[in-house]
Amino acid sequence: MHHAIQLDHTAPLSSGPLAWREVETPEPGPGQLRIAVAACGVCRSNLHMIEGDWAAGGLPAISPIVPGHEVTGTVDAIGPEVTGFALGDRVGVQPLWRTCEVCEYCTSGREQLCLERLITGEMVDGGYAEYMISTAAHTYHVPDELDLVTAAPLFCPGITAYGAIAKLDLGPGSRLAVFGLGGVGHMAVQFARIAGAEVTAVARSAHHLEVARELGAAHTVDATAADPGEALAGTMDAAVVFAPSDTVAQQALASVKRGGTVVTGVIASFGTITFAEGKTIAESILGSRAQMNEVLALAARGDVRTVVDLFPMADAQDVLGRLAGRELRSRAVLHN
């Protein structure tokens, strides 16, 4: 037996839908690992699922479910047909829990687009627990240089930001605006800086803007004081959007110059668009396994880092409330 946070049914967070309870410890099947969880990051998408915002899309897919999709820990048990892992290995899991491995996307290094993908903590039990099951094919070795607990956000904010930045042709002198500065936006600031871009960070939170400056943003725009679309109008070579807001998406589009590119890593609408300025709009979903390993390598070299607030795993409900209330400086991480 072990302890886990379970969601029995979706409901407003204020009603207390999550329970920290004792559950059966799962056994790994063929191709699977059991992970003793060290930490799991807290993503706003967890909040959306818990409160029923995605119920029309069939999420969560099982009930009860253990949320959480950015997980680190150590290998505790190994199922049949698994190679490349040993007991005690330091590992991590991102939102992609399983893909089919045979479709056009899986065989071309774009497995995040697989139509049969299963998402950690939404379709299968995730990392708000003392133990979880992963597929070996989507489990990553965490370099020894990284602390397991603070490395957890690399597995969602890290890969999401990296996948989005990879869609842009950034180089020395490129001007990039990052809209939305939670854990994902803060990682994007760092990846863009590595590429040589001059980064302008845009957010409503003074705390988030402060962290962005610490991480290398050259400029910041307080979205509570000015309309960023007007303040930056036509001055950016590119923009990335990590705030799930149609208004923010439209501000990002206004910020880029003719021929510029906007990449959104969230669901957003750009409204009515007049195609007269040669702008490009692209969507990014997570990232590939190869890109995940690149993120880990960059972090191991010290080129990027996470900024986290740490909380006990059992406090997930309270922490999600702080996230909803915009009380967190950066990424919340639950740890055992």
DORO-454772 format. One line per field, with one value per residue (C-alpha): residue in three letters; x, y, z. Coordinates in steps of 0.2 Angstrom, whole numbers, plus 5000, padded with zeros to 4 digits. Last residue first. Layout:
<pts>
rest Ala	...
x X	...
y Y	...
z Z	...
</pts>
This chain:
<pts>
rest Asn	His	Leu	Val	Ala	Arg	Ser	Arg	Leu	Glu	Arg	Gly	Ala	Leu	Arg	Gly	Leu	Val	Asp	Gln	Ala	Asp	Ala	Met	Pro	Phe	Leu	Asp	Val	Val	Thr	Arg	Val	Asp	Gly	Arg	Ala	Ala	Leu	Ala	Leu	Val	Glu	Asn	Met	Gln	Ala	Arg	Ser	Gly	Leu	Ile	Ser	Glu	Ala	Ile	Thr	Lys	Gly	Glu	Ala	Phe	Thr	Ile	Thr	Gly	Phe	Ser	Ala	Ile	Val	Gly	Thr	Val	Val	Thr	Gly	Gly	Arg	Lys	Val	Ser	Ala	Leu	Ala	Gln	Gln	Ala	Val	Thr	Asp	Ser	Pro	Ala	Phe	Val	Val	Ala	Ala	Asp	Met	Thr	Gly	Ala	Leu	Ala	Glu	Gly	Pro	Asp	Ala	Ala	Thr	Ala	Asp	Val	Thr	His	Ala	Ala	Gly	Leu	Glu	Arg	Ala	Val	Glu	Leu	His	His	Ala	Ser	Arg	Ala	Val	Ala	Thr	Val	Glu	Ala	Gly	Ala	Ile	Arg	Ala	Phe	Gln	Val	Ala	Met	His	Gly	Val	Gly	Gly	Leu	Gly	Phe	Val	Ala	Leu	Arg	Ser	Gly	Pro	Gly	Leu	Asp	Leu	Lys	Ala	Ile	Ala	Gly	Tyr	Ala	Thr	Ile	Gly	Pro	Cys	Phe	Leu	Pro	Ala	Ala	Thr	Val	Leu	Asp	Leu	Glu	Asp	Pro	Val	His	Tyr	Thr	His	Ala	Ala	Thr	Ser	Ile	Met	Tyr	Glu	Ala	Tyr	Gly	Gly	Asp	Val	Met	Glu	Gly	Thr	Ile	Leu	Arg	Glu	Leu	Cys	Leu	Gln	Glu	Arg	Gly	Ser	Thr	Cys	Tyr	Glu	Cys	Val	Glu	Cys	Thr	Arg	Trp	Leu	Pro	Gln	Val	Gly	Val	Arg	Asp	Gly	Leu	Ala	Phe	Gly	Thr	Val	Glu	Pro	Gly	Ile	Ala	Asp	Val	Thr	Gly	Thr	Val	Glu	His	Gly	Pro	Val	Ile	Pro	Ser	Ile	Ala	Pro	Leu	Gly	Gly	Ala	Ala	Trp	Asp	Gly	Glu	Ile	Met	His	Leu	Asn	Ser	Arg	Cys	Val	Gly	Cys	Ala	Ala	Val	Ala	Ile	Arg	Leu	Gln	Gly	Pro	Gly	Pro	Glu	Pro	Thr	Glu	Val	Glu	Arg	Trp	Ala	Leu	Pro	Gly	Ser	Ser	Leu	Pro	Ala	Thr	His	Asp	Leu	Gln	Ile	Ala	His	His	Met
x 5038	5038	5025	5033	5025	5032	5035	5031	5015	5000	4990	4974	4972	4990	4987	4972	4982	4994	4980	4974	4991	4996	4999	5014	5023	5027	5042	5041	5052	5063	5070	5087	5095	5112	5119	5126	5114	5100	5105	5107	5089	5082	5091	5084	5066	5070	5074	5058	5048	5040	5024	5012	5017	5005	5010	5005	5015	5014	5015	5007	4991	4981	4968	4964	4948	4950	4967	4960	4969	4973	4991	5009	5006	5019	5019	5030	5035	5034	5028	5032	5027	5018	5000	5000	5006	4991	4979	4986	4984	4966	4962	4969	4977	4994	5009	5011	5027	5032	5043	5053	5046	5043	5026	5016	5026	5017	5000	5000	5006	4991	4999	4999	4991	5001	5018	5030	5048	5065	5081	5075	5089	5083	5083	5073	5060	5059	5055	5042	5034	5033	5026	5012	5002	5015	5026	5044	5054	5069	5084	5088	5105	5099	5103	5092	5078	5080	5081	5065	5056	5059	5051	5037	5033	5034	5022	5027	5014	5018	5036	5042	5056	5069	5082	5099	5109	5098	5080	5072	5057	5049	5062	5056	5039	5046	5058	5044	5034	5049	5054	5037	5032	5046	5059	5047	5053	5071	5069	5065	5078	5093	5102	5121	5117	5108	5089	5086	5070	5054	5043	5048	5049	5031	5027	5019	5017	5023	5022	5008	5003	5013	5001	4987	4982	4971	4974	4988	5000	4993	4990	4994	4984	4982	5001	5006	5018	5027	5034	5051	5046	5041	5029	5021	5018	5011	5020	5026	5008	5012	5012	5014	5017	5015	5033	5041	5058	5071	5085	5090	5088	5083	5090	5084	5090	5079	5061	5053	5045	5042	5055	5052	5058	5065	5069	5059	5054	5037	5029	5012	5001	4984	4979	4963	4947	4939	4947	4948	4949	4945	4932	4933	4917	4925	4939	4934	4929	4937	4951	4955	4957	4967	4979	4981	4988	5003	5009	5026	5029	5043	5052	5041	5046	5044	5037	5042	5033	5037	5027	5017	5023	5014	5003	5004	4986	4979	4980	4972	4976	4959	4955	4938	4938	4923	4934	4943	4927	4921	4927	4925	4935	4951	4965	4981	4991	4998	5005	5000
y 5065	5081	5093	5106	5123	5133	5151	5165	5157	5167	5168	5163	5147	5142	5145	5134	5121	5121	5119	5103	5096	5097	5078	5080	5091	5108	5116	5133	5132	5141	5128	5130	5132	5132	5123	5109	5096	5108	5109	5090	5087	5099	5089	5073	5080	5086	5068	5062	5074	5090	5097	5103	5118	5128	5140	5157	5165	5184	5189	5206	5206	5191	5200	5190	5189	5181	5174	5160	5151	5133	5134	5132	5146	5151	5168	5172	5188	5193	5210	5214	5205	5213	5213	5194	5193	5205	5193	5178	5188	5192	5174	5169	5153	5161	5152	5162	5164	5179	5183	5196	5209	5228	5228	5234	5232	5244	5242	5223	5224	5234	5244	5244	5227	5219	5224	5223	5217	5219	5210	5194	5184	5172	5186	5197	5183	5180	5199	5198	5183	5191	5207	5196	5202	5196	5200	5196	5204	5193	5198	5182	5173	5155	5153	5168	5160	5144	5154	5165	5149	5141	5156	5155	5137	5139	5154	5169	5172	5181	5179	5192	5188	5200	5191	5199	5183	5169	5163	5153	5148	5131	5126	5139	5130	5113	5120	5129	5113	5102	5113	5118	5099	5087	5101	5105	5090	5094	5103	5087	5076	5087	5088	5084	5065	5066	5061	5045	5047	5037	5036	5019	5012	5015	5023	5016	5027	5027	5040	5049	5065	5058	5051	5038	5035	5046	5063	5060	5055	5058	5043	5044	5035	5050	5052	5071	5070	5056	5068	5059	5052	5035	5041	5053	5042	5028	5014	5019	5019	5032	5031	5042	5058	5071	5070	5056	5057	5045	5042	5023	5014	4997	4996	5003	5000	4985	4981	4965	4961	4974	4983	4989	5004	5015	5032	5048	5063	5068	5081	5074	5075	5069	5052	5046	5039	5038	5036	5047	5063	5070	5065	5081	5087	5085	5097	5111	5099	5107	5093	5094	5113	5113	5099	5110	5124	5112	5107	5098	5081	5075	5060	5047	5029	5024	5007	5003	4996	4987	4972	4976	4986	4982	4995	4999	4998	5014	5024	5042	5060	5066	5079	5086	5099	5110	5125	5116	5116	5098	5084	5066	5054	5064	5054	5060	5045	5035	5018	5000
z 4995	4985	4977	4966	4963	4948	4949	4962	4968	4974	4958	4967	4956	4960	4978	4977	4968	4983	4995	4986	4983	5002	5004	4992	5004	4996	4987	4977	4961	4949	4936	4928	4911	4904	4920	4910	4917	4912	4894	4894	4902	4888	4875	4882	4881	4863	4857	4866	4856	4862	4871	4858	4847	4836	4823	4816	4803	4798	4780	4783	4773	4780	4789	4805	4814	4831	4836	4846	4860	4866	4873	4867	4854	4841	4833	4818	4810	4792	4796	4814	4829	4843	4836	4835	4853	4858	4849	4858	4875	4871	4866	4883	4889	4893	4886	4870	4860	4850	4835	4826	4838	4835	4826	4841	4857	4868	4858	4859	4877	4883	4897	4916	4920	4906	4914	4900	4903	4894	4893	4900	4907	4921	4934	4923	4921	4940	4942	4929	4937	4954	4947	4939	4924	4911	4896	4895	4881	4876	4865	4856	4857	4855	4874	4878	4869	4879	4895	4892	4887	4904	4912	4901	4905	4924	4923	4913	4900	4884	4879	4866	4855	4846	4836	4839	4839	4832	4833	4819	4828	4830	4842	4854	4856	4859	4871	4881	4882	4886	4901	4907	4907	4912	4916	4930	4940	4941	4957	4966	4957	4959	4943	4940	4941	4924	4924	4914	4904	4904	4889	4881	4899	4901	4918	4934	4950	4968	4982	4974	4964	4950	4937	4935	4917	4905	4913	4925	4912	4894	4883	4865	4852	4839	4840	4839	4854	4844	4832	4828	4811	4816	4830	4819	4804	4816	4823	4841	4848	4861	4880	4895	4886	4900	4905	4916	4925	4931	4943	4942	4958	4951	4933	4916	4898	4895	4899	4892	4909	4922	4933	4951	4961	4948	4956	4956	4945	4938	4927	4924	4940	4944	4952	4945	4952	4940	4922	4907	4916	4904	4891	4880	4888	4905	4901	4912	4925	4940	4942	4923	4923	4939	4932	4917	4928	4931	4948	4947	4954	4966	4972	4966	4968	4950	4944	4927	4912	4896	4901	4917	4932	4949	4957	4976	4982	4989	5005	5004	5001	4994	4981	4977	4991	4987	4984	4970	4960	4955	4945	4952	4962	4961	4971	4979	4983	4998	4997	5000
</pts>
